[in-house]
């Protein structure tokens, strides 16, 4: 449409010019003594038009000549931008394909354009981190950090890699600086959780697990395992100060106190501190809640021959569990050992022999024979004692041979 309007305008101008020229009879005279130049008005106007066209073309040529270097520079920049963008795409593609060497090379090429330099440097740093080349990785990370827009990204990445390199304290310093600046991303909290776990800051681990909303942000199974590990380690760290352990144990939720591994850890600490009642009560509550073989074995182990009242209470509890736990050889062995420590050899022998009938695993089998040997020795049955000592030793030797064969 525009082209047609231009053509129409051109024709109208031509018609108008023809009418004006035909009706014009004027002259233009130039005097340059001793010369005189006479021109018709039409010819003069034509020359004037030609002069203006020529002047326009000269000015346009000068303008283009002046603009040419900047055009060349702009062309080169466009070409560099296009090549950099293409290299950046190929670098990302190679990275996600697992071709980290190729990804690093293409990222270095993409860094040739200034505006892609920081982004490409980050990709290169990740690629060389995957290749376990920390020197080159850190070099590219420093390059990316020079861009203010990538400052936070670089520090978050640095914290992540410090955790990967098992340097949790350094990672926590970086995370603390980010938090001080008001940066508290969810991902940063998850990294803080992992760093505190590696550093053994178990109180912080418990706080972070609760803040990450188990079941929504943090899977419930993972949250449970972390809380369990934290409770166990908090108890172990405080084991030398029994009053502190008591305070910590009271703060542990009732459900967690019944977890076998946590209960076992606490019971062991109280037992070694000479607090048999506390140790027994902890294990009793946990075993009332659910069966655990290790806890059942510890139930007899963490007892004392000198405390008959404690032994009697443990035996009463074991007998209460007979209906549910009598199918387990660990229960029979524990009850037999408690009777043995009470010097009730007849009942002890009964439960030891029932344990052997269950054909338990090697450790229980060896221990049962050993306890029977001691019982027979105290009863004056030297031949039977020697037999059970041999059987106990044979079980241990057989197990050692099997383990050695598996290692080979």
C-alpha positions as CSV (number, residue, x, y, z in Angstrom):
1,X,0.0,0.0,0.0
2,X,2.8,2.4,0.9
3,X,4.6,1.6,-2.4
4,X,1.4,2.5,-4.4
5,X,1.1,5.8,-2.5
6,X,4.8,6.6,-3.3
7,X,4.1,5.9,-7.0
8,X,1.0,8.1,-7.0
9,X,2.9,10.9,-5.3
10,X,5.7,10.7,-7.8
11,X,3.3,11.0,-10.8
12,X,1.5,13.9,-9.2
13,X,4.9,15.7,-8.6
14,X,5.9,15.0,-12.2
15,X,2.6,16.5,-13.6
16,X,2.9,19.5,-11.3
17,X,6.6,20.1,-12.3
18,X,5.7,19.8,-16.1
19,X,2.9,22.4,-15.7
20,X,5.2,24.8,-13.8
21,X,8.1,24.4,-16.3
22,X,5.9,25.0,-19.3
23,X,4.5,28.2,-17.9
24,X,7.8,29.5,-16.7
25,X,9.5,32.1,-19.0
26,X,12.0,33.6,-16.5
27,X,15.8,33.9,-16.9
28,X,18.7,33.9,-14.5
29,X,21.8,36.0,-15.3
30,X,25.2,35.6,-13.7
31,X,27.6,38.6,-14.1
32,X,31.4,37.9,-13.6
33,X,33.1,40.8,-15.5
34,X,34.0,40.6,-18.3
35,X,31.7,37.5,-18.5
36,X,27.9,37.1,-18.5
37,X,26.0,33.9,-18.2
38,X,22.4,33.7,-19.1
39,X,20.4,30.7,-18.0
40,X,16.7,29.9,-18.2
41,X,15.0,29.6,-14.9
42,X,14.1,26.0,-15.6
43,X,17.7,25.0,-16.3
44,X,18.9,26.9,-13.2
45,X,16.4,25.1,-11.0
46,X,17.5,21.8,-12.6
47,X,21.2,22.6,-11.8
48,X,20.3,23.6,-8.3
49,X,18.4,20.4,-7.7
50,X,21.4,18.4,-9.1
51,X,23.7,20.4,-6.8
52,X,21.6,19.6,-3.7
53,X,21.4,15.9,-4.7
54,X,25.2,15.8,-5.2
55,X,25.8,17.5,-1.8
56,X,23.4,15.0,-0.1
57,X,25.3,12.1,-1.6
58,X,28.7,13.5,-0.6
59,X,27.5,14.1,3.0
60,X,25.9,10.6,3.1
61,X,29.2,9.1,1.9
62,X,31.2,11.0,4.5
63,X,28.7,9.9,7.2
64,X,28.9,6.2,6.1
65,X,32.7,6.4,6.0
66,X,32.7,7.8,9.6
67,X,30.2,5.1,10.7
68,X,32.0,2.2,9.0
69,X,34.4,1.3,11.9
70,X,31.6,1.2,14.4
71,X,29.5,-0.9,12.0
72,X,32.5,-3.3,11.8
73,X,32.8,-3.4,15.6
74,X,29.0,-4.0,15.9
75,X,29.2,-6.8,13.4
76,X,32.1,-8.4,15.2
77,X,30.2,-8.1,18.5
78,X,27.1,-9.7,17.0
79,X,29.1,-12.5,15.6
80,X,30.9,-13.0,19.0
81,X,27.5,-12.9,20.8
82,X,26.0,-15.5,18.4
83,X,29.1,-17.8,18.8
84,X,29.1,-17.3,22.6
85,X,25.4,-18.1,22.9
86,X,25.8,-21.2,20.7
87,X,28.8,-22.4,22.8
88,X,26.8,-21.8,26.0
89,X,23.9,-23.9,24.7
90,X,26.3,-26.7,23.7
91,X,28.0,-26.4,27.1
92,X,24.8,-26.9,29.0
93,X,23.8,-29.8,26.7
94,X,27.1,-31.5,27.2
95,X,26.9,-30.9,31.0
96,X,23.5,-32.6,31.3
97,X,24.6,-35.4,29.1
98,X,27.5,-36.0,31.5
99,X,30.2,-35.0,29.0
100,X,32.0,-32.7,31.5
101,X,35.2,-32.3,29.6
102,X,33.4,-31.1,26.5
103,X,31.1,-28.9,28.7
104,X,34.1,-27.2,30.2
105,X,35.7,-26.5,26.8
106,X,32.5,-25.0,25.4
107,X,32.0,-22.9,28.5
108,X,35.5,-21.5,28.1
109,X,34.6,-20.6,24.5
110,X,31.3,-19.0,25.6
111,X,33.3,-16.8,28.1
112,X,34.8,-14.8,25.1
113,X,31.6,-12.6,25.1
114,X,31.6,-10.4,28.1
115,X,27.9,-10.6,29.0
116,X,28.1,-14.5,29.0
117,X,31.4,-14.6,31.0
118,X,30.0,-15.1,34.5
119,X,27.3,-17.6,33.5
120,X,29.7,-19.6,31.4
121,X,32.3,-19.5,34.2
122,X,29.7,-21.0,36.6
123,X,29.0,-23.9,34.1
124,X,32.7,-24.5,33.6
125,X,33.3,-24.5,37.4
126,X,30.5,-27.2,37.9
127,X,32.0,-29.2,35.0
128,X,35.5,-29.3,36.5
129,X,34.0,-30.0,40.0
130,X,32.4,-33.1,38.5
131,X,35.8,-34.0,37.0
132,X,37.4,-33.6,40.4
133,X,39.7,-30.8,39.3
134,X,39.5,-28.4,42.3
135,X,42.2,-26.0,40.9
136,X,40.4,-25.2,37.7
137,X,37.0,-25.3,39.4
138,X,38.1,-22.6,41.9
139,X,39.6,-20.5,39.1
140,X,36.4,-20.4,37.2
141,X,34.4,-19.7,40.3
142,X,36.5,-16.7,41.1
143,X,35.9,-15.5,37.5
144,X,32.1,-15.8,38.0
145,X,32.3,-14.0,41.4
146,X,33.7,-10.9,39.8
147,X,30.2,-10.3,38.4
148,X,28.1,-8.7,41.2
149,X,24.9,-10.5,39.9
150,X,26.5,-13.9,40.6
151,X,27.9,-13.1,44.0
152,X,25.3,-15.0,46.0
153,X,25.2,-17.9,43.5
154,X,29.0,-18.3,43.8
155,X,28.9,-18.3,47.6
156,X,26.0,-20.8,47.8
157,X,27.9,-23.0,45.3
158,X,31.1,-22.6,47.3
159,X,29.3,-23.8,50.5
160,X,27.9,-26.8,48.6
161,X,31.3,-27.8,47.4
162,X,32.9,-27.4,50.8
163,X,30.3,-29.9,52.1
164,X,31.2,-32.2,49.2
165,X,34.9,-31.9,50.1
166,X,34.0,-32.8,53.8
167,X,34.9,-29.3,55.1
168,X,31.7,-28.6,57.1
169,X,33.1,-25.9,59.3
170,X,34.3,-23.8,56.3
171,X,30.9,-24.4,54.7
172,X,29.1,-23.2,57.8
173,X,31.1,-20.0,57.8
174,X,30.0,-19.3,54.3
175,X,26.4,-20.1,55.1
176,X,26.5,-17.9,58.2
177,X,27.7,-14.9,56.1
178,X,24.9,-15.5,53.7
179,X,22.4,-15.7,56.6
180,X,23.8,-12.4,58.0
181,X,23.0,-10.8,54.7
182,X,19.4,-11.9,55.0
183,X,19.7,-14.7,52.5
184,X,17.8,-17.8,53.9
185,X,16.8,-19.9,51.0
186,X,15.3,-23.3,51.6
187,X,18.2,-24.9,49.7
188,X,20.6,-23.1,52.0
189,X,18.9,-24.5,55.1
190,X,19.2,-28.0,53.7
191,X,22.9,-27.4,53.1
192,X,23.2,-26.1,56.7
193,X,21.6,-29.3,57.9
194,X,24.1,-31.5,56.1
195,X,27.1,-29.3,57.2
196,X,26.0,-29.4,60.8
197,X,25.5,-33.2,60.6
198,X,29.0,-33.6,59.2
199,X,30.4,-31.2,61.9
200,X,28.6,-33.1,64.7
201,X,26.5,-30.1,65.7
202,X,23.6,-32.3,66.7
203,X,21.5,-29.7,68.6
204,X,21.5,-27.6,65.4
205,X,20.6,-30.7,63.4
206,X,17.5,-31.3,65.5
207,X,16.4,-27.6,65.2
208,X,16.9,-27.6,61.4
209,X,15.0,-30.9,61.0
210,X,12.0,-29.4,62.8
211,X,12.2,-26.1,60.8
212,X,12.2,-28.0,57.5
213,X,8.7,-29.4,58.2
214,X,9.2,-33.2,58.1
215,X,6.8,-34.8,55.6
216,X,6.5,-31.7,53.4
217,X,10.0,-30.4,52.7
218,X,12.1,-33.1,54.3
219,X,10.9,-36.7,53.8
220,X,9.6,-38.2,57.1
221,X,11.9,-41.2,56.9
222,X,15.0,-38.9,56.4
223,X,13.8,-36.6,59.2
224,X,13.3,-39.6,61.5
225,X,16.8,-41.0,60.8
226,X,18.4,-37.7,61.3
227,X,16.6,-37.1,64.6
228,X,17.5,-40.5,65.8
229,X,21.2,-40.1,64.9
230,X,21.2,-36.7,66.6
231,X,19.7,-38.0,69.8
232,X,22.2,-40.9,69.9
233,X,25.2,-38.6,69.4
234,X,24.0,-36.0,71.8
235,X,23.8,-38.7,74.5
236,X,27.2,-40.1,73.5
237,X,28.9,-36.6,73.6
238,X,27.5,-35.9,77.1
239,X,28.2,-39.4,78.5
240,X,31.0,-38.1,80.8
241,X,28.5,-35.8,82.6
242,X,25.7,-37.9,83.9
243,X,23.6,-34.9,85.2
244,X,23.7,-33.5,81.7
245,X,22.7,-36.8,80.3
246,X,19.7,-36.9,82.6
247,X,18.7,-33.4,81.5
248,X,19.0,-34.3,77.8
249,X,17.1,-37.6,78.3
250,X,14.2,-35.8,79.9
251,X,14.1,-33.5,76.9
252,X,13.9,-36.4,74.4
253,X,10.3,-37.0,73.3
254,X,8.6,-40.1,74.8
255,X,8.3,-41.8,71.5
256,X,11.9,-41.3,70.8
257,X,12.9,-42.8,74.2
258,X,11.3,-46.0,73.0
259,X,13.4,-46.2,69.8
260,X,15.7,-49.3,70.3
261,X,19.0,-47.6,69.2
262,X,18.4,-44.5,71.3
263,X,17.2,-46.5,74.4
264,X,20.3,-48.8,74.0
265,X,22.7,-45.8,73.9
266,X,21.1,-44.2,77.0
267,X,20.9,-47.5,78.9
268,X,24.6,-48.1,78.3
269,X,25.5,-44.7,79.6
270,X,23.4,-45.1,82.8
271,X,24.8,-48.6,83.3
272,X,28.4,-47.5,83.2
273,X,27.5,-44.6,85.5
274,X,26.2,-47.2,88.0
275,X,22.6,-46.2,87.7
276,X,21.1,-49.7,87.2
277,X,17.5,-48.7,87.9
278,X,17.5,-45.9,85.2
279,X,19.2,-48.2,82.8
280,X,16.7,-51.0,83.4
281,X,13.7,-48.7,83.2
282,X,14.8,-47.3,79.8
283,X,15.2,-50.8,78.3
284,X,12.0,-52.1,79.9
285,X,9.9,-49.3,78.3
286,X,11.5,-49.8,74.9
287,X,11.0,-53.6,75.0
288,X,7.4,-53.2,76.2
289,X,6.8,-51.1,73.1
290,X,8.5,-53.4,70.6
291,X,10.9,-56.3,70.2
292,X,14.6,-55.7,69.6
293,X,17.3,-58.4,69.7
294,X,20.2,-56.1,70.6
295,X,18.2,-54.5,73.4
296,X,17.2,-57.9,74.7
297,X,20.8,-59.0,74.8
298,X,21.8,-55.8,76.7
299,X,18.9,-56.4,79.2
300,X,20.9,-59.1,80.8
301,X,24.4,-57.7,80.0
302,X,23.6,-54.4,81.8
303,X,22.9,-56.1,85.1
304,X,25.0,-56.8,88.2
305,X,25.2,-60.0,90.3
306,X,25.6,-57.7,93.4
307,X,22.2,-56.1,93.0
308,X,19.7,-58.9,93.6
309,X,16.7,-56.5,93.6
310,X,17.6,-55.3,90.1
311,X,18.0,-58.9,88.9
312,X,14.6,-59.9,90.3
313,X,12.9,-57.0,88.6
314,X,14.6,-57.8,85.3
315,X,13.5,-61.5,85.6
316,X,9.9,-60.5,86.3
317,X,9.8,-58.3,83.2
318,X,11.3,-61.0,81.1
319,X,8.6,-63.5,82.3
320,X,5.9,-61.0,81.4
321,X,7.2,-61.0,77.8
322,X,7.2,-64.8,77.5
323,X,4.0,-64.9,75.6
324,X,5.2,-62.5,72.9
325,X,9.0,-63.0,72.9
326,X,9.6,-66.7,73.8
327,X,10.1,-67.6,70.1
328,X,13.3,-65.5,70.1
329,X,16.5,-67.2,71.3
330,X,17.8,-63.8,72.5
331,X,14.9,-63.8,75.1
332,X,15.8,-67.3,76.3
333,X,19.5,-66.5,76.6
334,X,18.8,-63.2,78.4
335,X,16.5,-64.9,80.9
336,X,19.0,-67.8,81.4
337,X,21.8,-65.3,82.0
338,X,19.8,-63.4,84.6
339,X,19.0,-66.6,86.5
340,X,22.7,-67.5,86.2
341,X,23.7,-64.2,87.7
342,X,21.1,-64.9,90.5
343,X,22.9,-68.2,91.1
344,X,19.7,-70.1,90.1
345,X,21.6,-72.7,88.1
346,X,18.8,-75.1,87.5
347,X,16.6,-72.5,85.8
348,X,19.6,-71.0,84.0
349,X,20.5,-74.4,82.5
350,X,16.9,-74.9,81.4
351,X,16.8,-71.6,79.4
352,X,20.3,-72.1,78.0
353,X,19.4,-75.6,76.7
354,X,16.2,-74.2,75.2
355,X,18.3,-71.5,73.5
356,X,20.5,-74.2,71.9
357,X,17.4,-76.0,70.7
358,X,16.5,-72.9,68.7
359,X,19.8,-73.2,66.8
360,X,20.6,-69.5,67.1
361,X,23.1,-67.5,65.1
362,X,26.9,-68.0,65.7
363,X,27.3,-65.2,68.3
364,X,24.4,-66.4,70.4
365,X,25.4,-70.1,70.0
366,X,29.0,-69.4,71.1
367,X,27.9,-67.3,74.1
368,X,25.3,-69.9,75.2
369,X,27.9,-72.7,75.2
370,X,30.3,-70.5,77.1
371,X,27.8,-69.7,79.8
372,X,26.8,-73.3,80.0
373,X,30.5,-74.2,80.4
374,X,30.8,-71.7,83.3
375,X,27.6,-73.0,84.9
376,X,28.8,-76.7,84.7
377,X,32.2,-75.6,86.0
378,X,30.6,-74.0,89.1
379,X,28.4,-77.1,89.5
380,X,31.5,-79.4,89.5
381,X,30.6,-81.0,86.1
382,X,34.1,-80.6,84.6
383,X,33.5,-83.0,81.6
384,X,30.4,-81.1,80.5
385,X,32.2,-77.8,81.1
386,X,35.1,-78.9,78.8
387,X,32.6,-80.0,76.1
388,X,30.8,-76.6,76.1
389,X,34.1,-74.7,76.1
390,X,35.2,-76.7,73.0
391,X,31.8,-76.1,71.3
392,X,32.0,-72.4,72.0
393,X,35.6,-72.2,70.6
394,X,34.6,-74.3,67.6
395,X,31.8,-71.9,66.7
396,X,34.2,-68.9,66.9
397,X,36.8,-70.7,64.7
398,X,34.2,-71.7,62.1
399,X,32.9,-68.1,61.9
400,X,36.4,-66.8,61.6
401,X,37.2,-69.1,58.7
402,X,33.9,-68.1,56.9
403,X,34.7,-64.4,57.3
404,X,38.2,-64.9,56.0
405,X,36.9,-66.8,53.0
406,X,34.4,-64.1,52.2
407,X,37.2,-61.4,52.3
408,X,39.3,-63.4,49.9
